Amino acid sequence: MGGSPSVSPAARRWWLVLPDQLDAAHWRGVAEGAGRRSEAAPGVVLVESEEWLRRRPYHRQRVALILLNLRAFAEELRAAGLEVHEVRTGGAMVDALRAVAYERGPLDLHEPAEREVRAELQPLLDAGLLRTVRNPHWLTTDADFRAAAFGNGWKMDSFYRAVRARTGILMKAVQPVGGKLSFDADNRERWDGIPAAPEPPRFPMTSLRTAVAREVEERFAAHPGKLDVEALPATHEDAERLWAWGVRHCLPQFGPYEDAMSERSRGLFHTRISPALNIGRIRPQRLVDDALGSGAPLQSVEGFVRQVIGWREFVRHVHRLTDGFRMTGGVPAEPRARAGAGGYARWAGRPWQPAAPAPPGVDGGAVPAHFGAGRAPLPPAFWGTRSGMRCLDHVVETVWDEAWSHHITRLMVLGNLATLLDIAARELSDWFWVAYMDAWDWVVEPNVLGMATYAAGGVMTTKPYVAGSAYIAKMSDHCDACAFTPGGTCPLTRLYWAFLARHEPTLRANPRLKLVMGSLRRRSAEDRERDRQAFIHVRDVLVRGERLAPAAGAPSGR
């Protein structure tokens, strides 16, 4: 249904739309433009590949999000007058598309954001069966990235400054509005319950939601995570509703409490728009324009805009230019052979079994190892086994309930603890990819390999993002009900000093760590030994899947 019946499938121009390119507004505009010119609207090919959906043990919420939106998107395109060819296959997407291209002619598509998808589709590009054009879902170009003055490595601040200058966003002539480029230093307030944090919207059940929920429960029964389809935006209108809620209820307080964490509100004032944004349901330019026109305080608007036109765009460029961190420092890194499961067997008791073998070109990702190759496996605590540390257990519970948590919990709880314990960065990255519904390789690998664990060295950040218990106590209420006391029995601080000591030869030359490394040198031999013992104890207990307790023999920290 839809389209012009007088146009044969072979004569119509066909576009492949990937599951992270579901921009209904764009295709409505394409259909309207064709109508004004009295032309046949192009056709759209959509593929549901079970091999792709089960390549990793993705959270059920992620699988449901993709299925809901793919199917709703197909109906939205038909309603706009476009011909839609849906393919559902148990095999690889590339094989299904080869057959479609032989039948209907070469397919056009916007350049895939994911490196893994580009690698899978490369044989079709080489054969002339696919043709790519620039992806309009990005606000910056390769020229923007090259034009920024980075010095040694790439730095987001330099990129953000260059983009602000070119676009004029939050600029008055050549000066930033408010007198400074970033209000990050003002956005570090602890949240103590006032103002009240909003509850995110829920979406009523429909026949589509009912069908997808049943399908995920049956076909994807081996996948982890809680399934709650009423929490997921499915349609273009749902994404609009979610964003309107974010602008009205979250953005005004987003800035001051951007870095806060709390057990009374999992999301605080974060808009939760990233899953819809990363599948193309809403464009980044729309987010920026609405934030600028929202009337929210400048520190909130700038903080939000920086996440969209600064960090999000920056990490995508870094990932693309380094070939997914396979090329850092000019030396190619050998990737893992197969997609990792992020420690799935520690939850399920058996290895992950994909639906089908991954197609040629798809591997397990780069394994940068700035701090050395010998890393510990991801503890079962990341899969829901209680660790005894309130901050970790609360965030992990949030993730397996919602397939989401906000960015500071990702960086300063999950990433921080894994880094302090010398957990394998590749396995942590795979876990994030599995557990979060907004995770795609271009975003999860830079955030984990490049930033949280510093496994890629100084490619895109200037230092490891590690902290002791003082940070968690300052920015959250997790410590209030924890068995451990910050600055006392909590092992985080000793883990912090032990990390710096283990990697002192690598870190001592870093100018951003000059003060803390000086403090490390003044630390007594007795404390250093207690730090080392705490690291061994905590790592071994958590890797065994056991629970930490102050009385279990872990040395106190200070």
VMD Tcl script that draws the C-alpha trace (Angstrom):
set ca {
  {0.00 0.00 0.00}
  {1.15 3.58 -0.58}
  {3.18 4.95 -3.46}
  {2.22 5.00 -7.10}
  {0.93 1.70 -8.48}
  {1.97 2.70 -12.00}
  {5.68 2.60 -11.11}
  {7.38 -0.80 -11.16}
  {9.62 -1.75 -8.23}
  {12.67 -1.77 -10.52}
  {11.92 1.72 -11.90}
  {11.36 3.37 -8.53}
  {14.35 4.77 -6.62}
  {14.75 2.66 -3.48}
  {16.36 3.69 -0.21}
  {17.60 1.48 2.55}
  {16.76 3.00 5.93}
  {18.69 1.50 8.84}
  {17.21 0.94 12.32}
  {19.04 4.01 13.67}
  {17.79 6.30 10.87}
  {14.04 6.34 11.59}
  {13.43 10.02 10.79}
  {9.76 10.13 9.82}
  {9.78 13.92 9.34}
  {12.54 13.64 6.73}
  {10.66 11.06 4.68}
  {7.37 12.93 4.91}
  {9.22 15.87 3.38}
  {10.62 13.63 0.64}
  {7.12 12.34 -0.17}
  {5.63 15.84 -0.21}
  {8.40 17.08 -2.50}
  {7.82 14.24 -4.93}
  {4.10 15.02 -4.93}
  {4.70 18.69 -5.74}
  {6.84 17.63 -8.70}
  {4.28 15.02 -9.81}
  {6.91 12.34 -9.37}
  {6.65 8.90 -7.89}
  {7.84 8.93 -4.30}
  {10.88 6.75 -3.64}
  {10.50 3.38 -1.98}
  {11.99 2.46 1.39}
  {13.52 -0.85 2.40}
  {13.50 -1.84 6.07}
  {15.23 -4.94 7.40}
  {14.64 -6.80 10.65}
  {17.59 -9.15 11.01}
  {17.46 -11.64 13.86}
  {21.19 -12.25 13.43}
  {21.77 -8.54 14.08}
  {19.30 -8.31 16.97}
  {20.87 -11.37 18.62}
  {24.51 -10.71 17.72}
  {24.92 -9.74 21.37}
  {22.65 -10.45 24.36}
  {21.06 -7.03 24.16}
  {18.78 -5.82 26.93}
  {15.15 -6.68 26.19}
  {14.26 -2.98 26.31}
  {16.74 -2.28 23.51}
  {15.32 -5.06 21.35}
  {11.77 -3.85 22.03}
  {12.71 -0.23 21.28}
  {14.10 -1.20 17.88}
  {11.21 -3.48 16.92}
  {8.56 -1.00 18.05}
  {10.09 1.87 16.15}
  {10.91 -0.06 12.98}
  {7.35 -1.26 12.67}
  {5.73 2.04 13.64}
  {8.06 3.84 11.21}
  {6.94 1.56 8.36}
  {3.31 2.53 8.97}
  {4.21 6.22 9.20}
  {5.91 6.05 5.81}
  {2.94 4.27 4.24}
  {0.63 6.92 5.64}
  {2.84 9.54 3.97}
  {2.40 7.81 0.59}
  {5.69 5.95 0.38}
  {6.10 2.37 -0.81}
  {7.68 0.28 1.95}
  {9.35 -3.09 1.48}
  {9.86 -4.82 4.83}
  {12.21 -7.78 5.10}
  {12.29 -10.02 8.15}
  {15.10 -12.55 8.17}
  {16.73 -14.92 10.59}
  {20.03 -14.37 8.78}
  {22.33 -11.42 8.26}
  {21.11 -8.07 7.01}
  {23.73 -8.01 4.23}
  {22.42 -11.24 2.70}
  {18.82 -10.04 2.71}
  {19.84 -6.74 1.11}
  {21.81 -8.45 -1.63}
  {18.65 -10.22 -2.75}
  {16.62 -7.00 -2.58}
  {19.20 -5.07 -4.62}
  {19.30 -7.76 -7.31}
  {15.51 -7.52 -7.59}
  {15.00 -3.76 -7.35}
  {18.32 -2.30 -8.41}
  {20.98 -0.51 -6.38}
  {19.79 0.94 -3.08}
  {20.67 4.37 -1.75}
  {21.23 5.02 1.93}
  {22.48 7.66 4.31}
  {25.96 6.74 5.50}
  {25.70 4.37 8.49}
  {26.79 5.87 11.79}
  {28.02 2.55 13.13}
  {31.40 1.26 12.07}
  {30.15 -2.30 12.48}
  {27.28 -1.74 10.03}
  {29.59 -0.07 7.53}
  {31.87 -3.10 7.67}
  {28.96 -5.49 7.17}
  {27.60 -3.59 4.17}
  {30.97 -2.91 2.50}
  {30.70 -5.88 0.05}
  {27.45 -4.42 -1.29}
  {29.06 -1.01 -1.67}
  {32.02 -2.56 -3.47}
  {29.64 -4.38 -5.81}
  {27.67 -1.23 -6.60}
  {24.53 -2.60 -4.96}
  {24.52 0.16 -2.34}
  {25.30 3.86 -2.74}
  {25.81 6.15 0.26}
  {25.15 9.84 0.68}
  {25.91 12.09 3.66}
  {23.85 11.33 6.73}
  {21.78 14.47 7.50}
  {21.38 13.46 11.13}
  {24.75 14.94 12.03}
  {25.32 18.64 12.62}
  {29.05 18.76 11.89}
  {31.30 17.59 9.08}
  {34.78 16.16 8.76}
  {35.89 19.68 7.85}
  {34.63 20.95 11.21}
  {36.63 18.29 12.97}
  {39.82 19.04 11.01}
  {39.41 22.80 11.42}
  {39.48 22.70 15.21}
  {42.91 23.30 16.73}
  {43.50 20.20 18.83}
  {47.23 20.26 19.50}
  {48.25 16.82 20.76}
  {45.34 14.46 20.25}
  {41.71 15.56 19.96}
  {39.99 17.55 22.66}
  {36.27 18.17 22.87}
  {36.66 21.70 24.24}
  {38.58 22.79 21.13}
  {36.04 21.14 18.85}
  {33.11 22.65 20.75}
  {34.67 26.11 20.61}
  {35.15 25.80 16.83}
  {31.58 24.61 16.25}
  {30.15 27.40 18.39}
  {32.18 29.95 16.45}
  {31.09 28.60 13.04}
  {27.41 28.18 13.84}
  {26.92 31.21 16.08}
  {25.07 29.04 18.60}
  {25.04 30.82 21.99}
  {27.39 33.44 20.59}
  {27.14 37.23 20.58}
  {29.42 38.39 17.79}
  {32.66 36.56 18.59}
  {32.03 36.16 22.32}
  {30.06 33.37 24.02}
  {26.75 34.41 25.53}
  {27.18 34.78 29.28}
  {30.88 35.47 28.97}
  {32.19 31.92 28.96}
  {32.09 28.93 26.67}
  {31.11 26.36 29.30}
  {29.13 26.53 32.52}
  {30.27 23.06 33.55}
  {31.84 24.35 36.77}
  {28.41 25.70 37.82}
  {26.65 22.41 37.13}
  {27.87 20.32 40.04}
  {25.23 20.69 42.73}
  {24.08 17.79 44.86}
  {20.31 17.18 44.72}
  {18.58 16.80 48.09}
  {15.02 16.37 46.83}
  {14.16 20.02 46.10}
  {12.99 20.92 43.51}
  {11.05 17.69 42.95}
  {12.30 15.59 40.03}
  {9.70 14.82 37.34}
  {8.45 11.35 36.50}
  {9.02 10.37 32.86}
  {5.96 9.84 30.64}
  {4.51 6.44 29.95}
  {2.85 5.41 26.72}
  {-0.48 3.56 26.51}
  {-0.62 0.00 25.28}
  {-1.51 -0.54 21.63}
  {-1.80 -3.63 19.48}
  {1.76 -2.99 18.29}
  {3.10 -2.78 21.84}
  {1.24 -5.93 22.84}
  {2.59 -7.85 19.85}
  {6.18 -6.70 20.36}
  {6.07 -7.45 24.09}
  {4.89 -10.98 23.38}
  {7.52 -11.43 20.68}
  {10.38 -10.25 22.87}
  {9.26 -12.50 25.72}
  {9.16 -15.52 23.38}
  {11.86 -15.01 20.74}
  {14.32 -13.16 22.94}
  {13.74 -15.06 26.16}
  {17.48 -15.61 26.70}
  {18.14 -11.87 26.72}
  {18.63 -10.07 30.05}
  {16.78 -7.11 31.49}
  {13.28 -6.12 32.47}
  {10.76 -5.56 29.66}
  {8.46 -2.54 30.04}
  {7.13 -1.45 26.64}
  {4.96 1.31 28.16}
  {8.17 3.15 29.09}
  {9.38 3.23 25.47}
  {8.60 5.78 22.77}
  {7.50 3.86 19.67}
  {6.15 6.41 17.21}
  {7.25 9.79 15.95}
  {4.50 11.29 18.10}
  {5.80 9.43 21.16}
  {9.25 10.91 20.64}
  {7.69 14.36 20.32}
  {5.80 13.83 23.57}
  {8.92 12.65 25.38}
  {10.89 15.64 24.16}
  {8.12 18.11 25.10}
  {8.19 16.62 28.62}
  {11.98 17.03 28.70}
  {11.88 20.69 27.65}
  {9.14 21.62 30.08}
  {9.95 19.55 33.14}
  {13.67 18.74 32.94}
  {15.60 21.41 31.08}
  {15.04 24.31 33.54}
  {16.84 22.38 36.32}
  {19.12 20.27 34.13}
  {22.22 22.43 34.50}
  {22.72 22.67 38.28}
  {21.91 18.97 38.85}
  {23.45 17.54 35.69}
  {26.08 15.60 37.67}
  {23.95 14.70 40.70}
  {22.99 11.11 41.54}
  {20.19 9.94 43.78}
  {18.26 6.88 44.86}
  {15.08 8.98 45.08}
  {15.11 9.70 41.34}
  {16.95 7.62 38.79}
  {16.82 10.26 36.06}
  {16.59 13.54 38.01}
  {16.38 16.29 35.36}
  {17.84 14.41 32.40}
  {15.51 14.43 29.38}
  {16.01 10.73 28.53}
  {15.91 11.70 24.84}
  {19.12 9.87 23.85}
  {17.49 6.53 22.86}
  {15.05 8.31 20.51}
  {17.78 10.63 19.26}
  {20.20 7.79 18.50}
  {17.64 5.89 16.40}
  {16.82 9.00 14.42}
  {13.35 9.67 15.79}
  {14.23 13.30 16.47}
  {16.99 15.38 14.94}
  {19.79 16.96 16.96}
  {19.16 20.34 15.33}
  {15.61 20.23 16.64}
  {16.90 19.59 20.17}
  {19.32 22.50 19.93}
  {16.72 24.90 18.52}
  {14.14 23.99 21.14}
  {16.66 24.26 23.98}
  {17.73 27.71 22.75}
  {14.10 28.84 22.62}
  {13.00 27.22 25.86}
  {13.60 30.13 28.20}
  {15.51 27.83 30.56}
  {18.46 29.30 32.50}
  {21.62 29.75 30.47}
  {23.63 27.23 32.50}
  {21.02 24.55 31.71}
  {20.73 25.44 28.03}
  {24.49 25.58 27.51}
  {25.03 22.30 29.39}
  {22.45 20.55 27.24}
  {23.65 22.09 23.96}
  {27.22 21.08 24.80}
  {26.12 17.46 25.11}
  {24.50 17.59 21.65}
  {26.77 19.73 19.45}
  {29.90 19.15 21.52}
  {30.33 15.71 23.02}
  {27.95 13.69 20.83}
  {29.35 15.03 17.57}
  {32.92 14.88 18.85}
  {32.90 11.21 19.85}
  {31.40 10.19 16.53}
  {34.22 11.95 14.66}
  {36.89 10.38 16.88}
  {35.41 6.92 16.44}
  {35.23 7.32 12.67}
  {38.72 8.74 12.27}
  {40.37 6.08 14.45}
  {38.37 3.30 12.77}
  {36.79 2.41 16.08}
  {40.12 2.80 17.96}
  {41.81 0.32 15.65}
  {44.21 3.11 14.65}
  {45.60 5.09 17.59}
  {49.06 6.57 17.36}
  {49.40 5.32 13.78}
  {49.65 1.66 14.83}
  {46.79 -0.67 13.83}
  {45.36 -2.65 16.74}
  {44.22 -6.21 16.20}
  {40.51 -6.48 17.04}
  {38.85 -9.39 18.75}
  {37.54 -12.00 16.35}
  {33.92 -12.12 17.53}
  {31.41 -9.81 19.17}
  {31.72 -9.92 22.95}
  {28.84 -10.60 25.33}
  {30.00 -8.36 28.20}
  {30.22 -11.18 30.73}
  {26.78 -12.65 29.94}
  {27.84 -16.13 31.10}
  {28.33 -14.80 34.64}
  {24.60 -14.04 34.70}
  {23.18 -16.89 32.62}
  {25.58 -19.63 33.63}
  {26.28 -20.43 29.99}
  {27.95 -18.66 27.05}
  {25.90 -16.45 24.77}
  {24.67 -18.19 21.63}
  {24.03 -15.83 18.68}
  {21.15 -16.62 16.33}
  {23.55 -17.06 13.39}
  {27.22 -16.46 12.58}
  {28.11 -12.82 12.10}
  {28.77 -11.86 8.46}
  {32.31 -11.30 7.16}
  {33.80 -7.99 8.24}
  {32.08 -7.97 11.63}
  {34.52 -8.51 14.49}
  {34.63 -8.04 18.25}
  {36.03 -4.52 18.27}
  {39.34 -2.93 19.14}
  {41.18 -3.79 22.35}
  {43.29 -0.76 23.28}
  {45.33 -1.35 26.42}
  {47.01 1.84 27.62}
  {47.46 0.34 31.10}
  {48.54 -3.09 29.88}
  {46.87 -6.19 28.52}
  {46.34 -8.25 31.69}
  {42.90 -7.20 32.87}
  {40.35 -8.79 35.21}
  {36.97 -10.01 33.96}
  {33.85 -7.96 34.59}
  {32.46 -8.88 38.04}
  {29.02 -10.52 38.32}
  {27.97 -7.39 40.23}
  {27.50 -5.72 36.85}
  {24.91 -8.39 36.07}
  {22.93 -7.90 39.28}
  {24.79 -9.92 41.91}
  {24.90 -7.71 44.99}
  {28.34 -6.21 45.62}
  {27.60 -4.62 49.00}
  {28.49 -1.18 47.58}
  {25.28 0.83 47.47}
  {26.29 3.11 44.59}
  {27.20 0.23 42.28}
  {24.22 -1.94 43.21}
  {21.71 0.88 42.73}
  {23.03 1.89 39.31}
  {23.22 -1.71 38.09}
  {19.64 -2.29 39.24}
  {18.58 0.84 37.34}
  {20.28 -0.34 34.16}
  {18.72 -3.81 34.17}
  {15.32 -2.28 34.94}
  {15.43 0.47 32.33}
  {18.33 -0.09 29.89}
  {19.30 3.46 30.78}
  {20.94 5.59 33.43}
  {22.27 9.10 33.13}
  {25.80 9.95 32.08}
  {27.42 10.55 35.49}
  {26.29 7.18 36.81}
  {27.85 5.62 33.73}
  {31.14 7.46 34.09}
  {31.68 7.95 37.81}
  {30.11 4.79 39.24}
  {30.29 2.03 36.61}
  {33.31 3.27 34.65}
  {35.15 4.54 37.71}
  {34.91 1.29 39.67}
  {35.80 -0.87 36.67}
  {38.85 1.29 35.98}
  {40.00 1.24 39.61}
  {39.76 -2.57 39.57}
  {41.69 -2.92 36.27}
  {38.68 -4.55 34.60}
  {39.13 -5.41 30.92}
  {38.05 -2.27 29.05}
  {36.83 -4.24 26.03}
  {34.53 -6.37 28.16}
  {33.20 -3.28 29.93}
  {32.54 -1.64 26.56}
  {30.69 -4.75 25.39}
  {28.63 -4.70 28.59}
  {27.59 -1.09 27.98}
  {26.69 -1.99 24.39}
  {24.55 -4.88 25.64}
  {22.94 -3.13 28.61}
  {22.01 0.36 27.33}
  {19.33 0.99 24.73}
  {21.04 4.16 23.48}
  {24.40 2.40 22.93}
  {25.85 2.12 19.43}
  {29.51 1.55 18.65}
  {30.22 5.19 17.73}
  {29.07 6.36 21.16}
  {29.78 3.50 23.55}
  {33.37 2.79 22.49}
  {34.61 6.40 22.79}
  {32.83 6.82 26.12}
  {34.23 3.58 27.57}
  {37.51 2.94 25.77}
  {38.41 6.58 25.25}
  {37.06 8.31 28.34}
  {35.88 6.16 31.25}
  {38.74 3.64 31.29}
  {41.38 5.70 29.43}
  {42.25 2.44 27.64}
  {43.02 4.39 24.45}
  {45.38 6.73 26.29}
  {45.26 10.42 25.47}
  {43.55 10.03 22.09}
  {40.51 12.08 23.13}
  {40.80 12.86 26.85}
  {43.64 14.20 28.95}
  {43.43 11.94 32.01}
  {41.65 8.95 33.52}
  {38.28 9.80 35.09}
  {38.77 8.15 38.48}
  {37.72 9.20 41.96}
  {37.47 7.94 45.52}
  {34.56 7.88 47.94}
  {34.58 11.66 48.49}
  {33.16 12.28 45.01}
  {30.32 9.77 45.43}
  {29.47 11.20 48.87}
  {29.48 14.76 47.55}
  {27.36 14.15 44.45}
  {24.91 11.48 45.63}
  {22.86 10.09 48.50}
  {24.10 6.52 47.92}
  {26.39 6.63 50.94}
  {23.54 7.47 53.33}
  {22.22 3.90 53.44}
  {25.44 2.06 52.53}
  {27.14 -0.40 54.86}
  {30.40 1.41 54.11}
  {31.28 4.91 55.27}
  {32.88 7.37 52.83}
  {36.40 8.26 53.89}
  {36.30 5.40 56.38}
  {35.46 1.81 55.53}
  {34.49 2.49 51.89}
  {37.09 0.79 49.70}
  {36.81 3.31 46.85}
  {39.42 5.69 48.20}
  {42.04 3.01 48.75}
  {41.22 1.62 45.29}
  {41.86 5.11 43.92}
  {45.31 5.40 45.51}
  {46.17 1.82 44.55}
  {45.26 2.57 40.93}
  {47.54 5.60 40.85}
  {50.38 3.61 42.43}
  {50.07 0.64 40.03}
  {50.13 2.93 37.03}
  {52.52 5.56 38.37}
  {55.08 5.02 35.57}
  {52.37 5.77 32.98}
  {50.66 8.62 34.82}
  {53.50 10.58 36.39}
  {54.19 12.59 33.22}
  {50.56 13.71 32.85}
  {50.43 17.45 33.69}
  {46.77 17.22 34.78}
  {47.75 14.70 37.45}
  {50.75 16.61 38.80}
  {49.17 17.49 42.15}
  {47.62 14.12 42.85}
  {50.78 12.25 41.84}
  {52.69 14.50 44.22}
  {50.28 13.47 46.98}
  {50.83 9.84 46.04}
  {54.60 10.23 46.46}
  {54.02 11.61 49.96}
  {51.76 8.70 50.91}
  {53.35 6.49 53.56}
  {54.66 3.03 52.76}
  {52.12 1.61 55.25}
  {49.20 3.27 53.47}
  {50.47 2.19 50.07}
  {50.58 -1.40 51.24}
  {47.06 -1.14 52.65}
  {45.92 0.35 49.35}
  {47.44 -2.56 47.48}
  {45.82 -5.10 49.80}
  {42.44 -3.40 49.45}
  {42.68 -3.58 45.66}
  {43.50 -7.30 45.71}
  {40.77 -8.04 48.25}
  {37.99 -6.07 46.53}
  {38.88 -7.27 43.05}
  {39.04 -10.92 44.09}
  {35.81 -10.82 46.10}
  {33.83 -9.12 43.34}
  {35.26 -11.26 40.53}
  {34.22 -14.34 42.53}
  {30.71 -12.91 42.69}
  {30.74 -12.47 46.45}
  {29.52 -9.57 48.56}
  {31.78 -7.03 50.21}
  {31.22 -6.04 53.82}
  {33.17 -3.79 56.20}
  {33.69 -6.74 58.54}
  {34.94 -9.02 55.76}
  {38.52 -7.85 56.14}
  {38.71 -5.05 53.59}
  {41.10 -2.38 54.92}
  {39.52 1.03 55.51}
  {40.45 3.93 53.29}
  {41.28 7.56 53.84}
}
mol new
graphics top color blue
foreach p $ca { graphics top sphere $p radius 0.5 }
foreach p [lrange $ca 0 end-1] q [lrange $ca 1 end] { graphics top cylinder $p $q radius 0.2 }
display resetview
